[in-house]
Structures are given as structure tokens and as C-alpha cells.
Amino acid sequence: MRDYKHTVQYYETDKMGITHHSNYIRWMEEARVDFLDQIGWSYAKFEEKGIISPVAGVECTYKKTSTFPETISIVVSIAEYNGVKIVFKYTMSNAKGEVIAEAKSTHCFIGANKLPMMIKKAEPELHETLMSLLNA
């Protein structure tokens, strides 16, 4: 798996020239979408199969600041997965390799009927892929 790269944009910074904290959550989504593309399960594929995966929770610990126009590397991994809920872990680092933020996002899976779905039963191939990546 390759790291996701994000270049801090000028508009993402505040009056002090530091990246506004809310942008890290957006970067997490960008990196998660890229991660899913890399494993062959894009959001488009999810939607084609009638699966949505809303965010149930987010947590982020900020360790260092970032500024325009730094390039941030984001490593995404699966911290938890039980077939109904998945927790993605994000480690964001600057070009020096310093960790600037660590985060997690929790998601569930919902089918076209708007009810929670068990991926193991509904999409066994996706389940196997996620299980193989758990804590990898």
C-alpha cells in the first residue's frame, strides 16, 4: 500500500499560517477513499452494491503543526473490524518524517434498505479483504 500524499493548500491555513484543525478530518477522508481504491473497493463500487458506510465517530490528536505548502504523508490502516463496524487509523507525517497527527474514524455499514448490514454475509469478498488487512 502506498501512502496518501496531500499538499497543504493556502486556503487550509488560518490567520497564523497554520493548517486549521478541521482540514485534517478532510484529509482523512481523502486518504480513506484512496486506501479503498487501492484495495479494489472504491466508494463507487460500494454504492453500486447498495452499501453506504457513514462516519460514526472521529478522533484526532494533533502533535505538530503543518503549513502551506508542506506535503503530508498519510498512512491508513484498519485498526478494528468486526463485520458490522470498521475503524480506520491514520498517521500523518511531514516531509521530515515527524508525526503531526494521529487519528481514527469509525464507520458502520448500511444497506440499500437503510438497515445495518453484516458485510461477512452480504459481501464475503469485501469481508475477506478487510480481514486480511486488519492490523496489517
Solvent accessible surface area in square Angstrom, and as a share of the most:
residue,aa,sasa,rsa
1,M,129,0.58
2,R,153,0.56
3,D,58,0.30
4,Y,50,0.19
5,K,118,0.50
6,H,21,0.09
7,T,57,0.33
8,V,0,0.00
9,Q,68,0.30
10,Y,160,0.61
11,Y,165,0.63
12,E,7,0.03
13,T,24,0.14
14,D,46,0.24
15,K,208,0.88
16,M,151,0.67
17,G,32,0.31
18,I,54,0.27
19,T,7,0.04
20,H,76,0.34
21,H,106,0.47
22,S,47,0.31
23,N,9,0.05
24,Y,6,0.02
25,I,67,0.34
26,R,146,0.53
27,W,0,0.00
28,M,1,0.01
29,E,94,0.42
30,E,60,0.27
31,A,1,0.00
32,R,13,0.05
33,V,51,0.29
34,D,23,0.12
35,F,10,0.04
36,L,6,0.03
37,D,73,0.38
38,Q,57,0.25
39,I,28,0.14
40,G,42,0.41
41,W,5,0.02
42,S,32,0.21
43,Y,58,0.22
44,A,60,0.47
45,K,59,0.25
46,F,6,0.02
47,E,117,0.52
48,E,145,0.65
49,K,94,0.40
50,G,24,0.23
51,I,1,0.00
52,I,78,0.40
53,S,17,0.11
54,P,54,0.34
55,V,77,0.44
56,A,73,0.57
57,G,30,0.29
58,V,65,0.38
59,E,111,0.50
60,C,31,0.19
61,T,78,0.45
62,Y,94,0.36
63,K,103,0.43
64,K,97,0.41
65,T,82,0.47
66,S,0,0.00
67,T,51,0.30
68,F,98,0.41
69,P,85,0.53
70,E,53,0.24
71,T,59,0.34
72,I,0,0.00
73,S,21,0.14
74,I,1,0.01
75,V,71,0.41
76,V,18,0.10
77,S,31,0.20
78,I,1,0.01
79,A,24,0.19
80,E,82,0.37
81,Y,16,0.06
82,N,94,0.48
83,G,1,0.01
84,V,53,0.30
85,K,76,0.32
86,I,3,0.01
87,V,8,0.04
88,F,6,0.03
89,K,82,0.35
90,Y,0,0.00
91,T,33,0.19
92,M,0,0.00
93,S,21,0.14
94,N,15,0.08
95,A,99,0.77
96,K,170,0.72
97,G,54,0.52
98,E,62,0.28
99,V,52,0.30
100,I,0,0.00
101,A,0,0.00
102,E,66,0.30
103,A,4,0.03
104,K,73,0.31
105,S,1,0.01
106,T,33,0.19
107,H,1,0.00
108,C,36,0.22
109,F,3,0.01
110,I,32,0.16
111,G,7,0.07
112,A,85,0.66
113,N,104,0.53
114,K,148,0.63
115,L,109,0.54
116,P,98,0.62
117,M,36,0.16
118,M,81,0.36
119,I,0,0.00
120,K,117,0.50
121,K,163,0.69
122,A,46,0.36
123,E,29,0.13
124,P,79,0.49
125,E,116,0.52
126,L,0,0.00
127,H,18,0.08
128,E,112,0.50
129,T,32,0.19
130,L,2,0.01
131,M,85,0.38
132,S,82,0.53
133,L,35,0.17
134,L,48,0.24
135,N,115,0.59
136,A,99,0.77
